[in-house]
Amino acid sequence: MRTVIKASLAAGMVLWVGVGVAGAAEEAAYVGTKMCMMCHKKPENGDQAGKWQASGHAKSFEVLGSAEAKAVGAKVGVDDPQKSGKCLKCHATAYAGTEGVKSEKVAVADGVSCESCHGAGANYKAMAVMKDKAKAVAAGMVDPATKSCAQCHNEQSPTWKADRYTTKDGKKVGFDVEQASEKIKHSNPNAKK
């Protein structure tokens, strides 16, 4: 009887541990901008990397070195915005929305890159997955990436302006996803929908 109870307990424990491990959502790892650019710089595929490089997102770390950023930083108790987690949580993908570096794979100087908006790429970076948008989304790619915008474009930003955008219906708002996404649109014309 004891052997049966012990075996049952052991089997139950193995099952419980197995479900706990298998059922736990493992946090995806970041792969870095260079990995993304390997495929996303081709003109025939939409040159998403070139569009990113020309955007304010790519320059978001650089802008923290400006006199204006240093003045804004001083108002909120930050000596050097390029070294402060308070600023880098939104200005560098490497910080992943926190005040400390979350990934060494992403260069801080890359600013706001692919994985800030689309999520950490380790689980969807494979060519076979990326060629099929539904597979990429199922593997963790955030799409539409506009869901990520409000993590940084919000009232907590020291440069927030409540009337920065005018919506189609004439309302003044601090952030408008439609207008902002038009500025950074970078679709792949060859992606399987």
N, C-alpha and C positions, 0 to 999 in steps of 0.2 A: 504494500500500500504506500509506504513512504517513497519507494522508488518511483511509483506512478505519480505521486504528488510532486516530487522533485522534478520529474521529467515534464510534467504539465506546467509547473512554474517556470522551468527553464525555457520551454517552448513559448510560453506566453511572454516571457521577458524578451526573447529573441524577436518575436512578432512585434511587440511594442516598440522595441528599439529600431527594428527595421522600418516600421511605419513612420516612426518619429524622424528618422534620417531621410527616408525616401519622400515623406510628405512635407518636409521642410523646404521652403523656397530658398535655394541657395542664391546669395547675392552675386550677380554677374560681375565679372572683372572688366575693367577698362582695357582697351587695346591701344589707344592712342591715335592721334591724328595721322601719323605716317601710315599706319595700317589701313585706315579708311581711304587715304589718298591714292593708294596703290591702284584701286579700281575706279574711284570717283573723280579722276582728273581727266578722263578721256572726253574730248569734245563730242564724239558720237553718242556718248551716254549722258550728255547734259552738263558735263564739267562742273559738278557740284563743288569740287574743291576750289576751283577758280572763283566761283561765285562767293564761297565762304571767305576766301582770302581777300576779296574786294569789299567785304562787309565790315560793319562796325563790330560785329562779334569777334572777328579775327584780331581786331585791334583793341579789344576791351582791356587787355593787360597793359598794353602800351599807353593807353589813355590815362591810366592810373599814375603815370609818371609826369603828367602835365601839371603846370602851375595851378590850373583850375581845380584839378583833382586834389592837389595838396591843400588848397584853400578849403575845399569841401571837407576833406579829411580832418583838418584842424578844428573845424566846427563841431565834429563829432568825436574828438579826442584821438585821432589817428595821426601819428607822425609821418609815416611813410605808407601810403595806400598800396604800393606794390609789395609790401611785406606784411600787410595786415589781413588776417583771416576775415575780419569784418567786411572788407572790400572784396577779397579774393573769392569768397564763397559764391559770388555772382560773376566775377570777372575772370575766373579761371576754372575750366572743367576739372582740373586736377583736384580742386577742393570739393567738388560734388555737392555744392550747397551747404557745406559745413565750414567751420572756421579753422580746419586743419587739413593738411594734404591727405587725400584719400587714395590717390594713385600716383605712383612714380612713372607709370607708362605714358602719362599725358604731361607734356611740358607745360609748366605754368605760363610761360611766355606765349603759348598758343592761344591764350585767352579762352573765349567761349567757342568751343569746337563741337564737332559732330555729336559726341556722346553727351554733351550737356542737354541737348534737345531730344536726341533719339535714344538715350539710355546706353548704359555700358554695353559694349559690342561683343564680348567674348562668346556669347551664346548664339549670335546671329551673323557673325562675320564670314562664315564659310560661303564660298561662291554658290554652291547648290542651294543654300538657304536664301542668300541675298537676291538671287535671280527670280525668286517668287515672293512677292510682297506679303502674301498671306502667311507663308512659312516664316518669313523674317519677323512679322508681328507676333506670330505664335511663339517664336523663340525669344521674344523680349524687346524687339525694336519698337520704340514709341512712334506711333503714326496715327493721326496726324501729330506732328511734334509740337503743334501749337498748345497742346496740353501742358507742356513744360514751361511756357513763357511766364506765367504768373508767379513762378517760383522766385523770379528776380524782378520782373517788371511789376512792381507793386508799391504801395504807400510806404513801405519800410525803407525804400531806397532814399538816401539823402538828396538825390537829384530829382525826385518824383515831382511831376507837375500835373496837377489834377485836370488841367485843361489842354494837355499836349496834343490830343487828337480831336478832330471833329468827325463824328460818325455820319453815315449817310443821311440820317434823320435830323442832323444839325445839333446833336447833343455833344457837349464837351466832356471828354473823358481822359483819364490819365494814360490808358492803354487800350488800343483797339486791335484785336487779333487779326482781323481781316486786312487792315492796312499794313500792319507790321509784317505779316506773313508774305504779302506781296513784295516787300522789300528784300526778303531773303529767299524767295521761291527758288527751288533748285531740283525740279523733278527729273527723273530719268525716263526719257522717251521710249527706252527699250525694256523697261521693267514689266514683268508679267504681273498683271493686276490681280 
